[in-house]
């Protein structure tokens, strides 16, 4: 809900706010270098200009995207995902991200994949930063163990799980930020008040302080952009139930729910949110979303 172009305190914060902050934070070369130094503390000679982003961008909205990818001195390729819910499917997703990133790298470097000589590729390292409440916390997860236990597997993927960093480093600050955010959401719900309290507490505790001070407006916008789907469904559903009394409340509720999801989809597309993410939020297949977009009325501005 917006009032005069501003989010009210009862506006709902997006469920994936932490993930979006992760992407925004590490788009900054300074913080990206700090993250690399957490993962490779032995390497202190790397500079910002020796790190290049290869994060898959959702230019066409419906293509694959990931949280973070970067190449260091053309020798290391690091893919990092931020997850607050545990899913073994992350191993599959990371494998697909790696394949797609390698494909783009090969194309950009104009490497000959069909040549007789071996190509020079950066060595991949795959990471997942998990900020959820799961008690079992393995250091590594493997494609073979998760999907083909006890079987011979011709292809395997090894992913290192990260749960925190050392006190004060950039990984530790991000993880602490997510915990503070969760605490404030429990206290205030997914509201602007929870977002502002998260920022205030973090700045006071010097958690991502520089980042939050320099991009506070953008951070608030990121965390408030996607309204909670339940709120939208409830709002539109109530309207449609009232309109649909003659047809029956059940039918009206169903229509209202679908209308809410469609309206939510349009808003998220306008914000250039990838279709894969939208699909998860509104719980509608990408194919149906594409159909909605093809049939969407053109608005003259």
C-alpha positions as CSV (number, residue, x, y, z in Angstrom):
1,X,0.0,0.0,0.0
2,X,1.3,3.4,-1.0
3,X,0.3,6.8,0.3
4,X,1.1,9.8,-1.8
5,X,3.9,7.9,-3.5
6,X,5.5,6.8,-0.2
7,X,5.2,3.4,1.6
8,X,3.1,3.5,4.7
9,X,4.3,1.8,7.9
10,X,1.8,-1.0,7.1
11,X,3.3,-1.6,3.7
12,X,4.6,-5.2,3.4
13,X,8.3,-5.8,2.9
14,X,9.3,-8.4,0.3
15,X,10.0,-11.9,1.4
16,X,13.3,-12.0,-0.5
17,X,14.6,-8.6,0.8
18,X,17.8,-10.2,2.3
19,X,18.6,-11.8,-1.1
20,X,18.2,-8.5,-2.9
21,X,20.4,-6.7,-0.4
22,X,23.0,-9.4,-1.0
23,X,23.1,-8.7,-4.7
24,X,23.1,-4.9,-4.2
25,X,25.8,-5.1,-1.6
26,X,28.3,-7.1,-3.6
27,X,27.7,-5.2,-6.8
28,X,30.1,-2.7,-5.1
29,X,33.7,-3.7,-6.0
30,X,34.9,-2.7,-2.5
31,X,32.6,-5.2,-0.7
32,X,33.2,-7.8,-3.4
33,X,36.9,-7.7,-2.8
34,X,36.2,-8.1,1.0
35,X,34.1,-11.2,0.3
36,X,36.9,-12.7,-1.8
37,X,39.3,-12.1,1.0
38,X,37.0,-13.9,3.4
39,X,37.0,-16.9,1.0
40,X,40.7,-16.6,0.3
41,X,42.4,-15.0,3.3
42,X,45.7,-16.2,2.0
43,X,45.5,-13.9,-1.0
44,X,45.9,-10.2,0.0
45,X,47.5,-9.0,-3.2
46,X,44.3,-9.0,-5.3
47,X,42.9,-5.6,-6.1
48,X,39.4,-4.5,-7.0
49,X,40.3,-4.1,-10.7
50,X,41.5,-7.7,-10.9
51,X,38.0,-8.9,-10.1
52,X,35.3,-8.9,-12.7
53,X,31.6,-9.6,-12.3
54,X,30.1,-12.5,-14.2
55,X,26.8,-12.5,-12.4
56,X,24.1,-13.7,-14.8
57,X,22.0,-10.7,-15.6
58,X,18.2,-10.9,-16.3
59,X,18.4,-8.6,-19.3
60,X,15.4,-10.3,-21.0
61,X,13.6,-11.0,-17.7
62,X,12.9,-14.7,-18.4
63,X,16.5,-15.9,-18.6
64,X,18.4,-17.7,-15.9
65,X,20.0,-15.6,-13.2
66,X,22.1,-16.1,-10.1
67,X,23.0,-14.1,-6.9
68,X,26.7,-13.5,-7.5
69,X,29.4,-14.6,-9.8
70,X,32.9,-13.1,-10.3
71,X,36.3,-14.0,-11.8
72,X,39.5,-13.2,-10.1
73,X,42.6,-12.6,-12.3
74,X,41.2,-14.9,-15.0
75,X,42.1,-17.9,-12.8
76,X,39.3,-18.4,-10.4
77,X,35.5,-18.4,-11.0
78,X,33.5,-18.0,-7.8
79,X,29.7,-18.4,-7.8
80,X,28.0,-17.5,-4.5
81,X,24.3,-18.0,-3.6
82,X,22.5,-16.6,-0.5
83,X,19.8,-18.9,0.9
84,X,17.5,-18.5,3.9
85,X,15.7,-21.8,3.3
86,X,17.3,-25.1,2.9
87,X,16.8,-27.0,-0.4
88,X,19.0,-29.7,-1.9
89,X,17.9,-28.4,-5.3
90,X,20.5,-25.6,-4.8
91,X,23.1,-28.1,-6.0
92,X,21.3,-28.4,-9.3
93,X,20.8,-24.7,-9.6
94,X,24.5,-24.0,-8.9
95,X,25.5,-26.6,-11.6
96,X,23.2,-24.8,-14.1
97,X,24.6,-21.4,-13.1
98,X,28.1,-22.7,-13.6
99,X,27.3,-24.2,-17.1
100,X,25.6,-20.9,-18.1
101,X,28.5,-18.8,-16.8
102,X,31.1,-20.9,-18.5
103,X,29.1,-20.7,-21.8
104,X,29.0,-16.9,-21.6
105,X,32.7,-16.8,-20.6
106,X,33.6,-19.0,-23.6
107,X,31.5,-16.8,-26.0
108,X,32.9,-13.5,-24.6
109,X,36.5,-14.7,-24.8
110,X,35.8,-16.2,-28.3
111,X,37.3,-19.6,-27.2
112,X,37.0,-22.5,-29.6
113,X,35.1,-25.2,-27.8
114,X,35.6,-27.6,-30.8
115,X,39.3,-27.0,-31.1
116,X,41.8,-29.8,-30.4
117,X,43.7,-27.8,-27.8
118,X,42.4,-27.4,-24.3
119,X,40.7,-24.1,-23.4
120,X,42.0,-22.0,-20.6
121,X,39.1,-21.6,-18.1
122,X,39.1,-20.2,-14.6
123,X,38.8,-22.8,-11.9
124,X,35.3,-22.9,-10.4
125,X,34.5,-22.6,-6.7
126,X,30.8,-22.9,-5.6
127,X,29.5,-21.5,-2.4
128,X,26.1,-21.1,-0.7
129,X,25.7,-18.7,2.2
130,X,22.9,-20.2,4.4
131,X,21.2,-17.9,6.9
132,X,18.3,-20.1,7.9
133,X,17.6,-22.0,11.1
134,X,18.4,-25.6,10.1
135,X,20.4,-27.3,12.8
136,X,22.3,-29.8,10.6
137,X,25.0,-27.8,8.9
138,X,27.3,-29.7,6.7
139,X,30.5,-28.1,5.5
140,X,30.0,-29.5,2.0
141,X,27.1,-30.8,-0.1
142,X,27.4,-33.0,-3.1
143,X,25.2,-33.6,-6.1
144,X,25.9,-37.4,-5.9
145,X,25.0,-37.7,-2.2
146,X,21.8,-35.5,-2.4
147,X,20.3,-37.1,-5.6
148,X,22.1,-40.4,-6.2
149,X,23.1,-41.8,-2.8
150,X,24.9,-45.1,-3.0
151,X,25.1,-45.0,-6.8
152,X,28.0,-44.5,-9.1
153,X,27.6,-41.0,-10.6
154,X,29.4,-39.8,-13.7
155,X,28.9,-36.2,-12.9
156,X,29.3,-34.6,-9.4
157,X,29.2,-31.1,-8.0
158,X,30.8,-30.0,-4.8
159,X,29.4,-26.9,-3.0
160,X,30.9,-25.4,0.1
161,X,28.3,-24.2,2.7
162,X,29.0,-21.0,4.6
163,X,27.1,-20.1,7.7
164,X,29.1,-17.1,9.1
165,X,32.4,-15.4,8.9
166,X,34.8,-14.1,11.5
167,X,33.5,-11.3,13.7
168,X,33.4,-8.1,11.8
169,X,34.3,-9.3,8.3
170,X,31.9,-8.7,5.5
171,X,30.3,-12.2,5.6
172,X,29.7,-11.9,9.3
173,X,28.1,-8.5,8.8
174,X,25.8,-9.8,6.1
175,X,24.7,-12.8,8.2
176,X,24.2,-10.6,11.2
177,X,22.1,-8.2,9.1
178,X,19.8,-11.1,8.1
179,X,19.4,-12.1,11.8
180,X,18.5,-8.6,12.8
181,X,16.1,-8.3,9.9
182,X,14.4,-11.6,11.0
183,X,14.1,-10.3,14.6
184,X,12.5,-7.1,13.5
185,X,10.1,-8.9,11.1
186,X,9.0,-11.0,14.1
187,X,8.4,-7.9,16.1
188,X,6.8,-5.6,13.5
189,X,5.8,-7.9,10.7
190,X,6.8,-7.3,7.1
191,X,6.4,-3.6,7.4
192,X,8.4,-0.4,6.7
193,X,8.9,-0.1,10.5
194,X,10.7,-3.4,10.5
195,X,12.9,-2.3,7.6
196,X,13.8,1.1,9.3
197,X,14.5,-0.6,12.6
198,X,16.8,-3.1,10.9
199,X,18.8,-0.3,9.3
200,X,18.9,1.7,12.6
201,X,20.1,-1.2,14.7
202,X,22.7,-2.2,12.1
203,X,24.1,1.3,11.8
204,X,24.3,1.6,15.6
205,X,26.1,-1.8,15.8
206,X,28.4,-0.9,12.9
207,X,26.9,-3.8,10.8
208,X,27.2,-2.8,7.1
209,X,27.2,0.7,8.4
210,X,29.0,2.4,5.5
211,X,26.9,0.6,3.0
212,X,23.6,1.4,4.8
213,X,24.5,5.0,5.2
214,X,25.5,5.5,1.6
215,X,22.5,3.7,0.2
216,X,19.8,3.9,2.8
217,X,17.2,5.2,0.4
218,X,18.0,2.4,-2.1
219,X,18.0,-0.2,0.6
220,X,14.6,0.9,1.9
221,X,13.3,0.8,-1.7
222,X,14.7,-2.6,-2.3
223,X,13.3,-4.0,0.8
224,X,9.8,-2.5,0.2
225,X,9.5,-2.9,-3.5
226,X,7.9,-6.3,-3.6
227,X,4.7,-6.4,-1.5
228,X,3.9,-9.5,0.4
229,X,1.8,-11.6,-1.9
230,X,-0.6,-12.5,0.8
231,X,-1.5,-8.9,1.3
232,X,-2.2,-8.4,-2.4
233,X,-4.1,-11.6,-2.7
234,X,-6.2,-10.7,0.4
235,X,-6.9,-7.2,-0.9
236,X,-7.9,-8.2,-4.4
237,X,-9.6,-11.4,-3.1
238,X,-11.9,-9.4,-0.8
239,X,-12.8,-7.1,-3.7
240,X,-13.6,-10.0,-6.0
241,X,-15.5,-11.9,-3.4
242,X,-17.7,-8.9,-2.9
243,X,-18.2,-8.6,-6.7
244,X,-18.7,-12.3,-7.1
245,X,-21.5,-12.9,-4.5
246,X,-24.0,-13.5,-7.3
247,X,-21.8,-16.2,-8.7
248,X,-20.8,-17.6,-5.3
249,X,-18.2,-16.6,-2.8
250,X,-15.8,-19.5,-3.7
251,X,-15.7,-18.4,-7.4
252,X,-15.3,-14.8,-6.4
253,X,-12.4,-15.7,-4.1
254,X,-10.7,-17.7,-6.8
255,X,-11.0,-14.9,-9.4
256,X,-9.8,-12.4,-6.9
257,X,-6.8,-14.5,-6.0
258,X,-5.8,-14.9,-9.6
259,X,-6.4,-11.2,-10.3
260,X,-4.1,-10.4,-7.4
261,X,-1.4,-12.6,-8.7
262,X,-1.7,-11.1,-12.2
263,X,-1.5,-7.5,-10.9
264,X,1.4,-8.5,-8.7
265,X,3.2,-10.0,-11.7
266,X,2.8,-6.8,-13.7
267,X,4.3,-4.7,-10.9
268,X,7.2,-7.0,-10.5
269,X,7.9,-7.1,-14.2
270,X,7.9,-3.3,-14.3
271,X,10.6,-3.4,-11.6
272,X,12.6,-5.8,-13.8
273,X,12.4,-8.7,-11.5
274,X,13.3,-11.9,-13.3
275,X,10.4,-14.2,-14.2
276,X,11.9,-17.1,-12.3
277,X,11.7,-15.0,-9.1
278,X,8.2,-13.8,-9.9
279,X,7.1,-17.3,-10.5
280,X,8.2,-18.3,-7.0
281,X,6.5,-15.3,-5.4
282,X,3.1,-15.6,-7.1
283,X,3.2,-19.4,-7.4
284,X,2.3,-19.3,-11.1
285,X,4.4,-21.1,-13.8
286,X,6.7,-19.0,-16.0
287,X,4.7,-20.2,-19.0
288,X,1.5,-18.7,-17.6
289,X,3.3,-15.5,-16.7
290,X,4.6,-15.2,-20.2
291,X,1.0,-15.6,-21.5
292,X,-0.2,-12.8,-19.2
293,X,2.6,-10.5,-20.4
294,X,1.7,-11.2,-24.1
295,X,-1.9,-10.4,-23.4
296,X,-1.2,-7.4,-21.2
297,X,-2.9,-4.2,-22.3
298,X,-0.4,-1.6,-23.6
299,X,-0.4,1.6,-21.4
300,X,0.3,4.9,-23.1
301,X,2.3,7.2,-20.9
